[in-house]
């Protein structure tokens, strides 16, 4: 019989005591979704501190030779069914202190296991070598790397304001009464904010739906720059619950000196009662409105589904956008075959580096097997656009040079802009994208009569002090066909006529509905609209025809009038995403143009580094624009001498303001720049054909595969839910909850996923 203690002592050199900087994985297997709660528990490598499920720990032993593991096993305790639930304390779902965070209690046991014999020794035990005891204690006391990453990524906790400790408070004799508050500039008596510098009481921001306030508090900040305000009605003896907002930091914050700051205006916080919701609580209240219930199919008798392909994903705090998007992605043949059917967990693990948790291929394979195998789909007792683009870009990057293995290419398509100047001459510019982003033409609503009648009823009700019930609201209904037609419709840009079409049709067509727009003053607003989406669409009419017989191309040496028309046009997708961040149209267009439309990140970096330019707010003129995109030829020649292509060199210099050193770093940081920037195929049909040669193409008829819906007033808050058509029925994926959809809200999608129909 194997002596476990003797085996352990002979392998003590393979045991490490973790340092504070070591990442320790102890909540989840790095190649599967096994946890300490799984049937076989979890094995932590006491050398690398990576965690493995019982079916995978031997793979690690074979690969590394590390024999000593801490085995953690959690067994559910039997508890009374009448145990009271805890009140949520943070704006999160499925985590401690958040909504739905009532978890069963578990009993945890530990053992030291030595492979390959699987000899076992109990822990704690005074008989264990001191080095092992110290190592285990350090592992158990450390916060798991998985948990650290979750908290850092998904829970936006309030921070202490940088303005709190040295806040100026005016000695102006203002004393705030304990009740009877009213905005100093209007008749608002709710949603009132006390400026902590001068004691002014003013109403809050106007919400996208017209509720809230009249913006007087934020206007006061813009005039005075007094930074902090507290929401009256949220101040109680529990000062931690008070809603303090920092205007320059543009977020809710903590004011450690709030008692003193309130006392300055004669406020006894211990005597006040809560009368209003905080900003976070108001956002959470969305789960009772009509849209929330409809998208989640609340109240419907949803049949739970289990098995391969019906596995949910636990919400990490506000990771619903990730869960809903990945559910749809792994429904496509491209992702399913690449990361599940054609790749085993073992092959991905063998090909991974020493730390498989940082290998994208390993983690996407892990997710694919987790979602599609059915292993984790068992009965239980219990910002999506940007993420999807980021996912595809990362997948494309790691598969560079291996197009047959790259699932992102099945989503990629070519776009061609036809620009016609006043002389009648034309030029063509090409670019690529993964998502077709569509404006929503509200003037094309099909229910204008119902809308007019509703607005009349709403106005009459408001005059009588009545509120409109959520179920009675009438929203514009816009056909998807109208959104597609708007994309292809000619537009006028500075006397130029621009028409956009697709040069190729992808296997999977992703449509993004631009529900988030900017109102006057660059205030973000979410369009309250329904999109009538059919089960099948045909976009054949959107194919670009290229240079036509009789068209005259604009020569590169065009005169002033024509050269003016051929200047770089700001990429609409880049501009729209920057607009959503709160920048003006002029700034967004300048940023896109000065970085050659390479991408949002590059445009943002340029914008942040040029905000102090004296002419940054000057509207774009033909002369200034041509000047900003000009590049010193000597610097181009210098980069050419390094071996870079001229197009890439020019793009890098433009993106970095002409700095050669920064341009070199930019090129190495953007290895795909030459393929992702606009491709000018003017007058070169063979070059144009070669650009699209590697992209999938085919007929323009598509079937709706799934859609992701968003609930809330901003892409940074609310909730995302996925609906997917599979096995002949619609299925709802609401984080870890998966069920047969009763009434899929196809008209409320934010992202729509279509797959090409077979001929």
N, C-alpha and C positions, 0 to 999 in steps of 0.2 A: 504494500500500500504506500502511495506517495506521501511523504511527510511535507505538508504544506509549509510549515515554518522553515524547514530546511531549504525548500525551493525559494521562499521569499528572501532568506538571508543570502542565498547565492546570487540573487538578482538585485541586491540593494543598490548597486552602482547605476541601475537603470531608473531608480526613483529620484525625482527632483522635488525639492521644496520650492513652491512657486514664489516668485518675487511679486511685489505690488504691481509691476508693469505687465505681468503675464496675463494673457486672455485665457480665462478658464471657462470651458463649456461644460455645463452640468444640467441644463434644462432640456436639451434636445440633441438627438443623434445628428452628426454632421452630414450623413449621406441618406438619411431617411427622417421620418417624422416620429420615430419612437421617442418616448420620454420615460422618466422614472415610473410613470403610471402604467406604461405598457406591460404586457404580460411578462416579458423577460427583464424588465427594468432597464437601467442604463449603466454602461461601463465607461469610466473616465480613465483615459490613459495617463498614468502617473509620471510620464515623462514629457509628453506633448500637451497634456491637458485638453485633448480633444475627446468628445463623447461619441459612443457608438451603441446602437441597439444590439440585442443578443444575436441577431442574424448577421451582423456586420462586423462585430468586434474581431473576429478571426481574420477578416480581410486586412485589418490594420496590423495585426500581429505578423501576418505573412509579409506585409509591405515594409514594416519598420523594425520588426524583431522586438518591439517593446512588450514585455511579458506581464507587467504588474498593473492591475486596474483596481480602482475603487468602484465597487458595484453598489448602486443606489436603487432601492426598490420602494415604491410607495403603494400602500394598500389602503383602499377607501375604508374609512371608519363608518360604523352604523350610528346615525344621529337621529334625534327626535325630529319628526316631521313638522312639529309646531315651533321650530326654532325661528325667532323673529329675524326678518331680513334687515340689512343695514341700509340707511339712507345714502344715496350717492353723494359724493363730496367733490368730484372733479368731472370736467367735461370730457368724458371718455367712455368707451363701451368695452366691456369684457376684461377690464383690468381692475386691480384692487382700488377700491374707492369710486369706481365708475358704475355706470348702469349695467345691470345684468351680471354683476360681479360676485353674486352669492355662489360660492364654490363649496363642494363637499369637502370635508376634512379628511386628511390622509395621515396614516402612520408611516414613518420613514425608517427603513432599516439599512444598515451598511455592512459590507463585507469587503475584505481584500481578496481578490481573485488573481491567480497566477496561471497564465496560458503557457503552453497549449493544454495542460492537464486540467484546467479549470478547478484547480485546488483552491479551497476557500478558507479564510480565517475571519472570525467576527471582529467587528469594530464597534465600540471601543474595547480595548483590551490592554492591560498593563504588560502583557507578554509580547506585544508587538515591538519591534525595534523603534527606538526613539525617532529616528529619521522618518519612518513611515507615519508615526503618530503626528509629528509636526506637519508633514505634508498633507495628511488628510484634514487636520484641523484648519490649515490654511485654505484648502480647497472648499471646505464647507462654509467657512466664514466669508469667503470672497463673494462679491456679487457676480453672478454669472454673466459671461460676455453676451449671451443672447438677450438677457434682461437689460443690460446697459444699452445695447443697440436699439431695442424696442423703445425704451424710455426716451433716448436721444432723438429717435426718428419720429415718434408719433404723438407724444404728449407735450403740448406746448404749455409748460408751467409758467406762472407769472414770475417775473424777475423784479428785483428792487430797482426802482427808477434811479437813473443817474442824476435826476434833478431834485430828489427828495431831501437829501441831507443838507443842501445849501439853498433851500428854497427861500426866495425873497417873499416876505409878507408885509404889505403896506400898513402903516399905522393911520388908517383913514377913519377909524371910529365905527366901522361897520359891525353891527351885532345881528346875528342871524337868529330869528325866532324859532321855537321848536316845532312849529307847524304853520299852515296857511301860506306855503310858498307859492310864488308865481314868477314866471319869466319876466325879467326887467324890460323886455322889448316886445312882448306879445302877451296873449291871454293864456298861454299854455300853463297848466297846473300839474302836468305829469312829465316824466322823463326830464327832470330838471337837474342841472349840474352846477355845483358850487365851485367857482374858481378859487383855488387855495392861495392865490396871491393877493387879490383885491376884494374877495368876498362877493363878487357878482354872481347872481343866480340867473342862469340862462337855459333855454331849452336845447335838447340834443339834436342829433342829425336827423334829417328826413330820410326815412327808409325808402327802398325802391318802390314800395306799393303805396307811398303817400303817407304812411303812418310815422310815428316817432316824434319829430319836432320840426322846427323851422330853421335849423342850422345856426342859431344865434350863439351857442357856446363856442362852436368851432370858428365862427366869424370873429368872435371876440379874441380868440387866440391869435388869429391871423393879424389882427390889428395891434395887439399888445405883446404877443409872444410870451404871455404868462403860461407856463407849461402844464401844470397839473390841475385836475378837477376831480371832484368826488360826486357821485350820484346821490342826491338827496333821496331818502326813502330806502336806501340800502345800509344806512349807518345805524348800527345797534351796538349793544355792549360787546358783541363779538366783532371787533373791528377787522379781523381777518376776512370777514365776508363782505366788507364794504367794497364798492366798485370804484376804484381809482383809475383814471385814464390819463396817460401822458400823450399830449398832442405831438411833440417833436419825435417821440419814440413810436408813435402811432400804434399803441397797444395798451391793454390793461396791465397795470403794474402794482407793485407793493410799495407803500409809503410807510417806512418804519416809524416815522415821526408824526403819523396821522393824529394821535391824541393831542399833541402840542399844536399842530396846524389847525385843528378844529377849535381848540380852546382859544386861539387867537381871535376867533369870531364869536366867542361866547357860547359855543356849542358843548353841551354836556351829553356825550355820546351814550352814556350808561342809561339815560332816561328815554332814549328814542326807540321806537318800534319800527320794524321793517314793514314798508308799505308798497315797495316796488321790486320787480325782478331785476337782477343784475344782467349785464349784457350776455354773459354765458348762459344764464338761466333762460333768457328770452330766446336765444338760439336753440336751446334744448326743447323749448315749447313747440318747435316745429313738428315734433313727433305726434302732435295731436291734430295737425291740420289735415285738410282733405288730400293734398298731394302726397304727403308722407304716407298716409294710410293706403292710398290707392296704389302707389308704386310698390309698397311692401305687401300689398294685398291683405292688409289687416282686416280682420273680420270675416275673411273668406275661409272656408273649410279646406285648407291646403293639406293635401296628403303628403306626409314625409316620404322622401325617396332615399334609397340607400343602394350601395353597390358601386362597381366600376363606373367612373365618369360622373358620379353623383356625390362627390366629396366636397364639403364646405371648407372655408378657411376662417380660422378664428380671428376676430377683430383685435388688433394690437393696441387700440386706443382710438385712432381714426384712420385705420388702414383700409377702410371699405373700398376706396377707389382702386387700391391695388388688387384686392380680392376679386372685385367685379370684373376688372379688366383682364386679369389672368385667367379667370374662368372662361371668358370668351376666346382668348388667345389659344388656350389648350383644347378648344373645341375644333379649331382649324386643323386640317390635314397636315399643314406645314409644321406646326409645333408638335402635334401629336406623334408624327413619325420621327421627327428629329430627336426629340427628347424622351420618347417612351418606346414606341414600336421598334425602332432601329438602334436603340442604345440602352444597354442594361446599366443598372446602378454599378455593377462590378467593373465594367469597362470604363465608365466615367471616373470611378474612384481610382483605378489603376493609372489612368492618364493624368490625374490631378496632381498638383504640386504637394509639398509636404503638408500644407494647411489647406484642405479641400474647401474650407468655409469661404475662402476668398476667390475660388475658381468659379466663374460664371457658368461654364459648361456643366460642372458638377452640380451646382445649385439649381440650374434649370432642369437638369435631369432628375434631381431629387424631387422637385416640385411636380414634374410630369408624372413620375411614378406615384407620388403621394395623391395626386388628383385622380389619376386614371386607373390605378390598380384595384381600387376598392378596398384596400387593406385598412384604410382609416375611415371608411364610410360605413358606420354601424349605428344602430339606434342608440340615442342618447337620452339620458334622463334630464337632462337639463332644459390733385389736384391731378382725373383719370386720363385726361388727354395728354398732359405733360409726361405722366408715367409711361403711357403706352409708347409715345415717341422715344423716350429715353430707353425703354426696353429694346425696341427695334434697332436703335442706333448702336447700343452695346452689343446686341447679338450680331449685327453686321460687322462690327469692329473685330470681335473675337473670331469671326469666320472669314476674315480677309484672306483671299487667295484660295478659298474653298467654297465656291459658289454653289456646288451641289449639296453642301451641308448647311447652307444658310437659309433658314426659314423666313428671314425678314424680306428676302427678295420677292416672295410671293405677295407681299403687300405694296411693293414699290411700283411707282408708275412715273411716266414722263409727262411734263406739262410744257406747253408751247404758248408763248405770248406773241401775237402778231401785232406789230406797232405800225400804224400808217400815219405819216406826217401830212401836213396840209398840201404838199406838192403831189400827193398821190403815191409816192414811193413807200416801200415797206421794208421792215426788217423783222427777223424772227429770233427770239431768244428762248432757250430751253433750260429747264431745271427739273429736279426730281422731288418727289415727296412720298410719304406713306399714308397721308390722310388728306381727304378732300374736305376742306373747311368751307362751309356754306353759310352765307348770310340768309336771314329769314325775312322775306319781303312781306311785312304786315299788311301792306296795301293789297295783297293778293288773297286775303282771308276770304273764305267761302261763306262765312256766317255774319256778314256785315249787318244785316237786319236784326239778328238776335243780339249783336253787340250794342247796337244803338238802343234797343229796347231795354237791355240790362243797364246801360249807363243812365238811362232816364229813371228806371226804378231805383237805382242806387242813389242818384241825386235826391230823389224825393224822400227816400228813407233817411238819408243823412240830415236833411232839413228837419226831420221829425225826431232826430236823435237815435235812429235805429241802425244797428249794424247788419251788414249782409252776411248771412250764414255761408260757411265755406262751400257747402254743397250747391248753393244757388249761384255761385260765381260763373259767369260766362266768359270764356277766353277765346281769343282769335284762333281760328282753325286754318292753317296754311298747308296746302298740299306739298308734299316733298318735290313733286315735279316742278312747282314754282321756284323752289330753292335751287334746284339743278339748273333751271332755265336762267335764273339770275346770275349764276356763276358763268355761264357761257355768253351772256349778253354783252355787247360792246359797251365800253366805258370811255369817257373823254378824260384825258389827262393833259392839261396844258396844251390844248389844241391838237393833241395826238389822239387817235382812235385806237384803243387797245382791245383786242379780242383774245380770249384764253380758251384753249382746248387741250385735250389729252392726247399724247402721242402713243400711249399704250394703255391697255386695260389690265389691271392686276388680277390675279386669281382671287384675291380677297380685297374687296373695296370697303374702306372704312370712311364713313361720313361723320363729320363733326358739325353739330348744329351750333351756330354762334348765338347762344342764348344770353351771353354776357356782353353787354355793350356799354358805351360811355354816354352819359347825359351831358348837358351843358355844365361846364365847370369841371369836367373829367371825373364825374361821380359815377362809379360802376353801378350798373343796373342789370338785373336778370329779367329777360323778357318772359312775361307770363303768357305762354302761348302753347297751343297743341300743334303738332306736326302730323298730318295724316300720311302715314307711311304704308304703302301696299306691301304685300308679301313678295312681289317680284317687281323689278324695275328694268328698264332698258335705257342705257346711256349711250347708245350707238351714235346719236346725234351730237355727242360732245367730242367726238374724235376730231383732232386737228388735221386739216388737209394739207398743210405745208404750203410751199411756194406754188402758186397757181399760174396757169398759162396766161400770159398777158401782164402779169405783175412785174414791176421794175424794182429791183433791190436797191436799197439806199447804199451808195458806195461808202467805204470807210473814210474817204477824203471829202465827205459832203461839205457843202458850204455852211455858213453860220446858221441859217434858218433850219436846214435839215439836220445838221449836227446837234442842234438844240433838241430835236425830237428823238434822237437816238441815245440820249444820255440814260444812264442807269435808272430804272424805275424801282422804287422801294417795294420789296416783297411784301405782299398784303398780309401773309400769315405772320411774318415777323412783326410788322407794325401792329397788328391786332393784339398779339400777345404782350407787346410792350405797353399798349394802351391800357390793358387790363391791370398793369402794374401802377397806373396812375400818371404816366408821362403824357405830355401833349402830343398832338398829331405831328407838329413840326419836328419835335425832338425825336420821335419814333422814326419818321421818314429819314431824317439825317443819319441816325444811327445805322439803319439798314443800308442806306446808300454808301456810307463811308466804310462799311465792312463788306461791300460787294454782295450783300444778301446771303452771306455764308450761313448764318444761324442766329438764334435768339441770344445765346450766351455771348457770342462775339459782339453783337450789337449792344447788349447791356454793358459789357466791359468798356466799349468805346464811349457809351453815353456817360457812364459814371466818371470816366477820366476827362470828359470835356464839359461837364456841367458848369464849370467856372469860366468857360470861354466867353469873351465879351459879346460875341455875335451868335451865341448858341440859340437864342430865341428869335433871331431874325428869320423871317420866312424864307424858304428855299427859292432862290432865283436861278435862272439859267446859268449866269456867269459864276455865281458862288458855288453852284453844284459842280459845274465842270472843274472849278478850281480845286474843290475838296477831294475829288477823285483822281486828280493828277498825281503822278508819281515821278520822283527824281530818277531819270534813266540811269544815272551813274550807280545809284543804289540797287537798281534792278540788275545791272551788270555784275555788281559785287555778289549778289545772291546767285546769279547764274554761274559765276566762277566756283561756287560751292557745290554745283551739281543740281540745283533745283530747276524746275521748269519755269519758263517765263510767266505763265498764267498764275502759277502758285506763288511765285515771288511777288508779283504785283498785288495779288489779293492779300498776302501777308503784310506788305508794306502799308497798304491802305488800312488794314485792320489795326495796325499798331502805330499809326500816325507817322510812318516813315522812319521808325527806329530800326536799324538793321539788326541789332542784337535781339530786340524783342521780336522782330519778324522771324528770325531764325528759330527762337523758342516757340513761336506760334506755329511754324510749319511742323516742328517735331511733335507739338501737342495736338495737331490736327492732321493726322496722316491721310485722312480721306477728303481733304479740302478740295483737291482737284476734281473729285467725283461728286461732291455735294454742292459746290458752287454752281452758279448759273453757267450753262454751256451755250456758247454762241455758235449756232450752226448756220449762220447767215450765208446763203449762197453756196453751201456745201452739203448737198443731199447725201453723199456717201458718208460723210462724218456724222450727219444726223442719224443715219440708219445704224451706224456702228454703235452710237451711244445707247440706243434702245435694244441692241441685239441680245444682250444678256438678260433683259427683263422679260417676265412672262407676258403674254399678250393673247388675246382671243376675242370672241364675241362679247358684246356689251350687255348681255342679259344676266341678271343676278337675282339670287334668292336671299331673303332675309334670314341670316343665321342667328343673330342675337343682338341685344342692345344693352347699353349701360345707362341707367337713369340717375339723375342727381336731384336730391331734395335739399333745399336750402337757398339762401340768398347770395352765396359766394362759393367759388370753387375751393376756398380754404376752410369752409365749414359745411355742416350738413352731413349727408350720407349718400353713398353710392350703392346701387343694387343692380345685379345683372339678371337678365332673362335670356335664356338660350333655347333654341328649338333643336331638340335631339330625340331620336327614337320615336319620331312621329308625334311629339307633343311639346308644349312649352314648359320649361322648368325655371323656377325662380331660385337664384343663388343669393341669399341675403347673409353675407358673412358665412358662419358655420352652419346656418340653417338652409337646407335644400329641400324643395318640395315641388309637387306638380302644380303648375300655375293654373289658376282658375280663370283669371281675366287679365292677361298680360297687357300692361299699359303701353302699347306700342306708340301711342301718340305723345309720350312724355320723355322720350329718349334724349340723351345728350350725345352719345356715340352710338352709331348704328354699324353693324358688321354684316356685310353681304358676301356671299360666295358665288362664283361664276356657275351658271347653269350649264349642264351638259347639252350638247346639240341634240 
